[in-house]
Amino acid sequence: MNNIRFLLSLMVFMQACVSADNNPETVTGVINEAVYDSVLARELKADSYGMKQYIMAFLIRGDSSSADSAEAARLQRAHLDNITRLAQEGKLLLAGPLLDDTDIRGIYIFNVSTVEEAEKLAGSDPAIKAGVLKMELHPWYGSAALQKLNEIHARIQSGNI
């Protein structure tokens, strides 16, 4: 049930992001003024709704934990470096931690079409290898435009992380 509420919240958030001022009239205006771009739709492998399948991952607290703070910091850096690598390869479109303190620690949206492909990518994460995190994977249907998220994010991120 928590996963369903989270997904609904994520979809509402993403729709709100369409407009910088979150004004419903502006969102409607943007949608009404949009012109279908068949070339972009083909490039993004969008269906007629502008959507496609991804694999969503819930990162869940694992059974292990780092014994000391230096090891925890090293593992976190390796985890973030892996996220960056997967994003640069176009395999990971969205990643981020949840800000409450539950067993679900964060989410990924993989730009792959099967759970098996996502499992292989998840296996490259040092935090998963160490047992600090585990992943729950689900097929997910979302906007094909998500594939442009990392390109846009690079333009608004300042400094090194």
Summary of the structure (lengths in Angstrom):
residues: 161
radius of gyration: 17.3
end to end distance: 33.4
largest distance: 55.3
contacts: 396
relative contact order: 0.19
helix: 47%
strand: 22%
